[in-house]
Amino acid sequence: MSVADSTAPAVDRKREQRGWTWYDWANSVFPTSVVTVFLSGYLTAVAKEAAIADTARNGPNACADGSLTQCDISLFGAHFPAGSLWGYLLSIATVVQVVVLPVMGAVADRTQNKRRMLAVLAFTGSAATIALAAVGGDNWHLGVALFILGNICYGASVVVYYAFLPEIATPDERDAVSSRGWAFGYLGGGLALAVQLALFVGHDAIGLSEGAAVRVGFVLSGLWWAGFTLIPLARLKRHQEPHGTETGTGAITAGFAELRQTMRQARMFPLTLAFLATYLIYTDGIATVANVSAQYGRDELKLDETVLITTILIVQFVAFFGGLLHGRAARAWGAKRTIMVSLCVWIVVVTAAFFVQAGQQFQFYGLAAGIGIVLGGTNALSRSLFSQMIPPGREAQYFSLYEVGERSTSWLGPLVFAGVGQATGSFRLAIISLVAFFVIGFVLMIFVPVRRAITASGNPVPVKV
């Protein structure tokens, strides 16, 4: 059985649980500092410099006025503006993850070397992040390769990390453990980002160029990720015997076979899949609101970059308290009811965004605080609730489907936002259109029989669910 043994010494479980939460703290620096804040602008600027250099060599047809829209770069024979590089790169990286993560999950379940896999993935990802400091001049191709590698390692390490949850926490402990991990992830990501933003803003005072400050930030991100990963590695241990004896490439081949078996058996757990489908709808709304909020503030509300940076920090730190609050609420009401209340709050917050007045930064800060309250907690409880519905012994594979599903459907929310914005000429109407994701998610959640889903998967039902 993979479910944590409630008869095991509580002190041992608590020690593993505390160690486990540190990986949320460690890895959050990658999506927060690297992906959301620094790499997009830096890599675009490097690509633009490459286009300008290419123009100087080959004539004025690639980068006539130095603007991002006129600066063309090429990859594998395809030509596109430098300003489009980041969007295409995110799409490619997502597709690669969709292919890789299920196989990595199957290998993790087959070998049960989760701790070793977590170490390899985290340290490789952190090394790729540190190596981003070598990207400069016109070698944006190196940045593309390193980001794809780091992104694969981040996603795969999260799958392995999630798979530990049913092993280290009993059903009644899981909501609190998951919420605490998510909360600490936001706190860690926020602290790391605050340090890096201070370095970036004050780069002149310490004799660094803007680009050099960003590169130092990449090094700090990689060291943060690797350094704090040592804590969970010191405390987590193996809880299951391997499903097979294969090693090396044989384990990968066996992993493919295990994945095929899991995909066939997944149809035997329709209620688990029903919850997953419901989660994918409302999490797409959550991710879209988080990703377009800066654009909404910049283009619709006419707020400057300082306000937007401050907003990111507010969300990060408020999300810490929001995660802990959701854990307490789940203990009293159960995870399903707490998620449904959280979705109602999302509806209120997104509706309020429609009424924020242009130039009113404090209204925008209030909106950020509202997002922070529900941002981490909704996902944390979804993670713990899904862990209750996974057939024992296949945790990593089901969590890989969880992660892949999230990435595979993450295009719909941005498409709705962009499409409504284009059709109406108003980002206000675009932002309020995202309410539909939370309304649909709420309605579908009503009809998901959580207790039956947990029982059908072969797991014990917690007291509060």
PLY file of the C-alpha trace (Angstrom):
ply
format ascii 1.0
element vertex 465
property float x
property float y
property float z
element edge 464
property int vertex1
property int vertex2
end_header
0.00 0.00 0.00
1.20 3.51 -0.76
-1.08 5.30 1.67
0.81 6.52 4.72
0.57 4.12 7.63
-1.40 5.79 10.41
0.24 3.44 12.92
3.73 4.64 12.01
5.31 6.92 14.62
3.81 10.38 14.21
7.20 12.00 14.79
8.60 10.17 11.74
5.67 11.24 9.54
5.93 14.84 10.73
9.64 14.91 10.01
9.07 13.73 6.45
6.16 16.11 6.00
8.22 19.10 7.12
11.02 18.06 4.79
8.58 17.55 1.92
7.20 21.10 2.16
10.68 22.50 1.61
10.64 21.38 -2.00
7.74 23.73 -2.66
9.94 26.45 -1.15
12.91 25.35 -3.29
11.32 24.98 -6.72
8.95 27.99 -6.68
11.84 30.25 -7.62
11.83 28.79 -11.14
8.23 29.62 -12.21
8.21 32.88 -10.22
11.56 34.57 -10.80
12.81 32.87 -13.95
9.65 32.26 -16.00
7.27 34.99 -14.86
9.60 37.92 -14.23
13.09 37.85 -15.72
13.70 35.38 -18.55
11.01 36.51 -20.98
12.30 40.08 -21.29
15.98 39.10 -21.12
15.80 36.37 -23.76
13.75 38.61 -26.05
16.37 41.34 -25.73
19.17 38.88 -26.57
17.21 37.66 -29.60
16.71 41.27 -30.71
20.47 41.90 -30.47
21.05 38.80 -32.61
18.62 40.15 -35.22
20.34 43.54 -35.23
23.73 41.85 -35.69
22.27 39.76 -38.52
20.94 42.93 -40.14
24.40 44.51 -40.01
25.83 41.48 -41.78
23.11 40.80 -44.33
21.39 44.10 -44.98
18.49 46.13 -43.63
15.73 43.60 -44.24
15.59 41.89 -40.83
15.62 44.71 -38.30
14.99 47.95 -40.09
14.18 50.19 -37.13
15.41 48.11 -34.19
11.89 47.44 -32.95
10.84 44.00 -31.78
8.21 43.74 -34.48
10.77 44.29 -37.24
13.61 42.23 -35.75
13.35 38.82 -37.38
15.17 35.74 -36.10
15.13 32.19 -37.43
15.09 28.70 -35.96
15.13 25.51 -38.01
14.34 27.56 -41.12
11.33 29.36 -39.61
11.51 33.18 -39.47
9.59 35.18 -36.86
9.91 38.45 -34.92
12.12 38.45 -31.82
9.13 39.65 -29.83
7.31 36.39 -30.59
10.12 34.15 -29.34
8.88 33.82 -25.76
5.34 32.87 -26.72
6.54 30.22 -29.15
9.07 28.96 -26.63
6.42 28.50 -23.94
4.29 26.55 -26.39
7.17 24.28 -27.42
8.21 23.71 -23.81
4.64 22.75 -22.92
4.41 20.25 -25.77
7.71 18.67 -24.69
6.42 18.33 -21.13
3.21 16.70 -22.34
5.36 14.01 -23.99
7.94 13.57 -21.23
6.04 13.81 -17.93
3.83 10.70 -18.23
6.88 8.57 -19.02
8.80 10.03 -16.08
5.83 9.32 -13.82
5.68 5.72 -15.01
9.41 5.26 -14.43
9.07 6.70 -10.92
6.30 4.26 -10.07
8.07 1.33 -11.72
11.41 1.83 -9.97
10.17 3.55 -6.78
13.43 5.55 -6.85
11.47 8.75 -6.23
14.06 10.30 -3.93
16.90 9.68 -6.41
14.81 10.94 -9.32
13.87 14.07 -7.37
17.56 14.74 -6.75
18.60 14.25 -10.38
15.76 16.34 -11.77
16.12 19.17 -9.26
19.89 19.45 -9.57
19.80 19.22 -13.38
17.10 21.88 -13.51
19.00 24.14 -11.15
22.19 23.67 -13.20
20.31 24.67 -16.36
19.00 27.74 -14.54
22.48 28.75 -13.41
23.76 28.21 -16.96
21.27 30.81 -18.22
23.80 33.34 -16.92
25.97 32.37 -19.90
23.28 33.54 -22.33
24.25 36.91 -23.79
25.41 38.62 -26.94
23.49 36.89 -29.70
23.37 33.28 -28.39
19.65 33.18 -27.68
19.61 29.60 -29.02
21.47 28.55 -25.87
18.79 30.22 -23.77
16.08 28.30 -25.63
17.78 24.95 -25.01
18.50 25.67 -21.35
14.96 26.84 -20.66
13.42 23.75 -22.25
15.76 21.53 -20.18
15.03 23.45 -16.97
11.30 23.40 -17.66
11.29 19.63 -18.24
13.20 19.06 -15.01
10.92 21.39 -13.08
7.73 19.71 -14.31
9.04 16.17 -13.85
10.39 16.92 -10.37
6.99 18.31 -9.36
5.32 15.07 -10.51
7.72 13.00 -8.38
7.34 15.42 -5.46
3.53 15.24 -5.57
3.71 11.43 -5.62
5.26 11.47 -2.15
2.16 13.06 -0.61
0.04 9.88 -0.21
3.08 8.11 1.25
3.96 10.60 3.97
0.51 11.81 5.10
-2.58 9.93 6.23
-5.87 10.85 4.53
-6.83 13.16 7.41
-3.43 14.89 7.38
-3.17 15.44 3.66
-5.11 18.70 3.19
-3.07 20.46 5.88
0.25 19.12 4.57
-0.53 20.07 0.97
-1.77 23.54 1.95
1.29 24.15 4.10
3.59 23.11 1.25
1.85 25.39 -1.23
1.93 28.27 1.26
5.64 27.87 1.87
6.19 27.70 -1.87
4.69 31.15 -2.30
6.64 32.50 0.67
9.91 31.10 -0.66
9.25 32.29 -4.19
8.32 35.74 -2.88
11.44 36.09 -0.73
13.72 35.00 -3.57
11.98 37.37 -5.98
12.23 40.27 -3.50
16.00 39.76 -3.22
16.40 39.58 -6.99
14.22 42.63 -7.62
16.25 44.59 -5.08
19.39 43.55 -6.93
17.83 44.48 -10.27
16.52 47.88 -9.15
19.79 48.79 -7.40
22.15 47.41 -10.02
23.82 50.79 -10.64
24.71 51.18 -6.97
26.71 47.96 -6.97
28.32 48.51 -10.36
26.31 46.06 -12.43
24.61 46.59 -15.74
20.93 45.71 -16.03
21.75 42.58 -18.00
24.42 41.51 -15.51
21.92 41.91 -12.65
19.50 39.59 -14.45
22.25 37.02 -15.02
23.21 37.13 -11.34
19.51 36.57 -10.63
19.61 33.38 -12.70
22.57 32.12 -10.67
20.80 32.93 -7.40
17.66 31.14 -8.63
19.58 27.98 -9.47
21.47 27.99 -6.18
18.22 28.56 -4.26
16.53 25.63 -6.04
19.47 23.25 -5.50
20.33 24.37 -1.97
16.88 24.04 -0.44
16.28 20.73 -2.26
18.86 19.19 0.08
16.35 19.43 2.95
13.64 17.15 1.49
16.30 14.80 0.14
17.64 14.39 3.68
14.23 13.53 5.11
12.23 11.66 2.46
12.63 7.90 2.13
11.33 4.98 0.09
7.92 3.66 1.14
7.17 1.06 -1.55
8.96 -1.80 -3.22
9.74 -1.44 -6.94
7.19 -2.76 -9.42
10.05 -4.27 -11.43
13.79 -4.93 -11.34
14.78 -3.04 -14.51
17.59 -0.48 -14.47
18.93 2.08 -16.93
17.25 2.10 -20.33
15.35 -1.02 -19.33
13.53 1.01 -16.68
12.47 3.54 -19.32
11.18 0.79 -21.61
9.32 -0.79 -18.69
8.02 2.66 -17.80
6.36 2.92 -21.22
4.71 -0.45 -20.66
3.54 0.60 -17.21
2.14 3.83 -18.63
0.14 1.93 -21.26
-1.29 -0.29 -18.54
-2.23 2.72 -16.42
-3.94 4.44 -19.36
-6.03 1.31 -19.96
-6.92 0.99 -16.28
-7.75 4.69 -15.87
-11.15 4.03 -17.43
-11.95 1.92 -14.38
-11.88 5.08 -12.25
-14.31 7.43 -14.01
-14.99 9.47 -10.87
-11.28 10.26 -10.51
-11.25 11.39 -14.12
-14.40 13.44 -13.51
-12.69 15.34 -10.72
-9.60 15.80 -12.88
-11.71 17.25 -15.72
-13.42 19.62 -13.29
-10.07 20.71 -11.88
-8.68 21.37 -15.36
-11.51 23.81 -16.06
-11.18 25.99 -12.99
-7.38 25.80 -12.81
-7.26 27.15 -16.38
-9.20 30.15 -15.10
-6.81 30.51 -12.15
-3.71 30.34 -14.34
-5.15 32.77 -16.88
-6.05 35.37 -14.26
-2.55 35.09 -12.78
-0.87 35.33 -16.20
-2.90 38.20 -17.69
-3.20 40.36 -14.57
-0.01 42.28 -15.40
-1.22 42.94 -18.95
-4.60 44.04 -17.60
-2.93 46.43 -15.19
-0.54 47.78 -17.80
-2.80 48.12 -20.84
-6.28 48.63 -19.41
-5.57 50.32 -16.07
-2.48 52.26 -17.26
-0.39 51.34 -14.23
3.40 51.62 -14.34
5.92 48.80 -13.92
6.67 49.64 -10.29
3.03 49.05 -9.39
3.00 45.77 -11.33
6.15 44.51 -9.60
4.71 45.45 -6.21
1.53 43.59 -7.14
3.49 40.41 -7.87
5.09 40.57 -4.43
1.72 41.20 -2.74
0.25 38.13 -4.42
3.23 35.99 -3.41
3.18 36.92 0.27
-0.61 37.00 0.71
-0.78 33.57 -0.96
1.31 32.22 1.94
-1.41 33.13 4.42
-4.12 32.07 1.95
-2.63 28.59 1.71
-2.55 28.17 5.49
-6.10 29.52 5.73
-7.36 26.95 3.22
-5.73 24.17 5.23
-7.58 25.26 8.37
-10.86 25.61 6.48
-10.50 22.12 5.00
-10.01 20.71 8.48
-13.35 22.20 9.50
-15.42 21.85 6.30
-13.59 19.29 4.17
-11.56 19.86 0.99
-14.47 19.76 -1.46
-16.54 22.39 0.36
-13.50 24.60 0.87
-12.63 24.43 -2.84
-16.22 25.40 -3.71
-16.09 28.38 -1.33
-12.75 29.33 -2.87
-14.27 29.23 -6.36
-17.00 31.61 -5.16
-14.31 33.99 -3.93
-12.63 33.75 -7.34
-15.90 34.77 -8.98
-16.13 37.81 -6.69
-12.49 38.81 -7.24
-12.61 38.53 -11.04
-15.89 40.46 -11.13
-14.29 43.15 -8.95
-11.44 43.43 -11.47
-13.96 44.69 -14.01
-14.72 47.70 -11.79
-11.15 48.74 -10.88
-10.65 52.28 -12.14
-7.75 53.22 -14.41
-4.74 54.59 -12.55
-6.02 53.48 -9.13
-3.08 51.48 -7.86
-4.51 50.82 -4.40
-7.64 49.26 -5.92
-5.31 47.05 -7.93
-3.36 46.15 -4.78
-6.65 45.13 -3.14
-7.39 42.96 -6.13
-3.94 41.36 -5.79
-4.60 40.61 -2.13
-7.90 38.94 -3.06
-6.16 36.80 -5.68
-3.44 35.88 -3.19
-5.95 34.64 -0.63
-7.36 32.01 -3.00
-4.49 31.45 -5.45
-2.42 28.92 -3.52
-5.17 27.37 -1.42
-7.43 26.32 -4.29
-4.63 24.45 -6.00
-3.24 23.02 -2.75
-6.54 21.42 -1.78
-7.09 20.19 -5.34
-3.71 18.47 -5.12
-4.51 16.78 -1.82
-8.05 15.81 -2.87
-6.78 14.27 -6.11
-4.18 12.30 -4.15
-7.05 10.60 -2.29
-8.51 9.32 -5.58
-5.34 7.76 -7.04
-5.06 3.95 -7.13
-2.27 2.92 -4.71
1.10 2.36 -6.36
0.44 4.64 -9.35
0.83 8.03 -7.69
3.47 9.47 -10.02
1.64 8.38 -13.17
-1.66 9.92 -12.10
0.07 13.09 -10.99
1.81 13.22 -14.36
-1.67 13.11 -15.96
-2.66 15.85 -13.51
0.26 18.04 -14.59
-0.01 17.20 -18.30
-3.73 17.88 -18.27
-3.13 21.24 -16.67
-0.58 22.18 -19.32
-2.56 20.73 -22.22
-5.66 22.80 -21.42
-3.85 25.97 -20.38
-4.35 27.47 -23.85
-8.13 27.86 -23.52
-8.23 30.64 -20.91
-5.70 32.88 -22.70
-7.56 32.21 -25.96
-10.85 33.35 -24.41
-9.21 36.43 -22.91
-7.48 37.38 -26.16
-10.52 36.59 -28.30
-12.96 38.61 -26.20
-10.46 41.46 -26.00
-10.05 41.51 -29.76
-13.78 41.19 -30.48
-14.85 43.91 -28.03
-11.77 46.12 -27.91
-11.97 46.00 -24.10
-9.79 44.09 -21.65
-12.45 44.74 -19.01
-14.88 42.53 -20.88
-12.03 40.08 -21.50
-11.20 39.76 -17.80
-14.80 39.30 -16.70
-15.31 36.62 -19.35
-12.96 34.44 -17.25
-15.69 34.18 -14.59
-17.16 31.41 -16.76
-14.30 29.04 -15.84
-15.03 29.38 -12.12
-18.81 29.13 -12.52
-18.52 25.98 -14.63
-15.97 24.51 -12.23
-18.23 25.23 -9.25
-21.27 23.62 -10.87
-19.36 20.53 -11.95
-17.79 20.17 -8.50
-21.28 19.88 -6.99
-21.83 16.67 -8.95
-18.45 15.01 -8.23
-19.13 12.32 -5.57
-15.80 12.67 -3.80
-16.36 9.97 -1.16
-17.36 7.42 -3.79
-14.34 8.35 -5.91
-11.97 7.79 -2.98
-13.58 4.48 -2.08
-13.52 3.30 -5.71
-9.78 3.99 -5.93
-9.13 1.68 -2.96
-8.16 4.37 -0.45
-9.56 5.06 3.02
-11.96 8.00 3.23
-10.87 10.82 5.55
-13.21 12.11 8.26
-13.62 15.46 6.48
-13.74 15.50 2.71
0 1
1 2
2 3
3 4
4 5
5 6
6 7
7 8
8 9
9 10
10 11
11 12
12 13
13 14
14 15
15 16
16 17
17 18
18 19
19 20
20 21
21 22
22 23
23 24
24 25
25 26
26 27
27 28
28 29
29 30
30 31
31 32
32 33
33 34
34 35
35 36
36 37
37 38
38 39
39 40
40 41
41 42
42 43
43 44
44 45
45 46
46 47
47 48
48 49
49 50
50 51
51 52
52 53
53 54
54 55
55 56
56 57
57 58
58 59
59 60
60 61
61 62
62 63
63 64
64 65
65 66
66 67
67 68
68 69
69 70
70 71
71 72
72 73
73 74
74 75
75 76
76 77
77 78
78 79
79 80
80 81
81 82
82 83
83 84
84 85
85 86
86 87
87 88
88 89
89 90
90 91
91 92
92 93
93 94
94 95
95 96
96 97
97 98
98 99
99 100
100 101
101 102
102 103
103 104
104 105
105 106
106 107
107 108
108 109
109 110
110 111
111 112
112 113
113 114
114 115
115 116
116 117
117 118
118 119
119 120
120 121
121 122
122 123
123 124
124 125
125 126
126 127
127 128
128 129
129 130
130 131
131 132
132 133
133 134
134 135
135 136
136 137
137 138
138 139
139 140
140 141
141 142
142 143
143 144
144 145
145 146
146 147
147 148
148 149
149 150
150 151
151 152
152 153
153 154
154 155
155 156
156 157
157 158
158 159
159 160
160 161
161 162
162 163
163 164
164 165
165 166
166 167
167 168
168 169
169 170
170 171
171 172
172 173
173 174
174 175
175 176
176 177
177 178
178 179
179 180
180 181
181 182
182 183
183 184
184 185
185 186
186 187
187 188
188 189
189 190
190 191
191 192
192 193
193 194
194 195
195 196
196 197
197 198
198 199
199 200
200 201
201 202
202 203
203 204
204 205
205 206
206 207
207 208
208 209
209 210
210 211
211 212
212 213
213 214
214 215
215 216
216 217
217 218
218 219
219 220
220 221
221 222
222 223
223 224
224 225
225 226
226 227
227 228
228 229
229 230
230 231
231 232
232 233
233 234
234 235
235 236
236 237
237 238
238 239
239 240
240 241
241 242
242 243
243 244
244 245
245 246
246 247
247 248
248 249
249 250
250 251
251 252
252 253
253 254
254 255
255 256
256 257
257 258
258 259
259 260
260 261
261 262
262 263
263 264
264 265
265 266
266 267
267 268
268 269
269 270
270 271
271 272
272 273
273 274
274 275
275 276
276 277
277 278
278 279
279 280
280 281
281 282
282 283
283 284
284 285
285 286
286 287
287 288
288 289
289 290
290 291
291 292
292 293
293 294
294 295
295 296
296 297
297 298
298 299
299 300
300 301
301 302
302 303
303 304
304 305
305 306
306 307
307 308
308 309
309 310
310 311
311 312
312 313
313 314
314 315
315 316
316 317
317 318
318 319
319 320
320 321
321 322
322 323
323 324
324 325
325 326
326 327
327 328
328 329
329 330
330 331
331 332
332 333
333 334
334 335
335 336
336 337
337 338
338 339
339 340
340 341
341 342
342 343
343 344
344 345
345 346
346 347
347 348
348 349
349 350
350 351
351 352
352 353
353 354
354 355
355 356
356 357
357 358
358 359
359 360
360 361
361 362
362 363
363 364
364 365
365 366
366 367
367 368
368 369
369 370
370 371
371 372
372 373
373 374
374 375
375 376
376 377
377 378
378 379
379 380
380 381
381 382
382 383
383 384
384 385
385 386
386 387
387 388
388 389
389 390
390 391
391 392
392 393
393 394
394 395
395 396
396 397
397 398
398 399
399 400
400 401
401 402
402 403
403 404
404 405
405 406
406 407
407 408
408 409
409 410
410 411
411 412
412 413
413 414
414 415
415 416
416 417
417 418
418 419
419 420
420 421
421 422
422 423
423 424
424 425
425 426
426 427
427 428
428 429
429 430
430 431
431 432
432 433
433 434
434 435
435 436
436 437
437 438
438 439
439 440
440 441
441 442
442 443
443 444
444 445
445 446
446 447
447 448
448 449
449 450
450 451
451 452
452 453
453 454
454 455
455 456
456 457
457 458
458 459
459 460
460 461
461 462
462 463
463 464
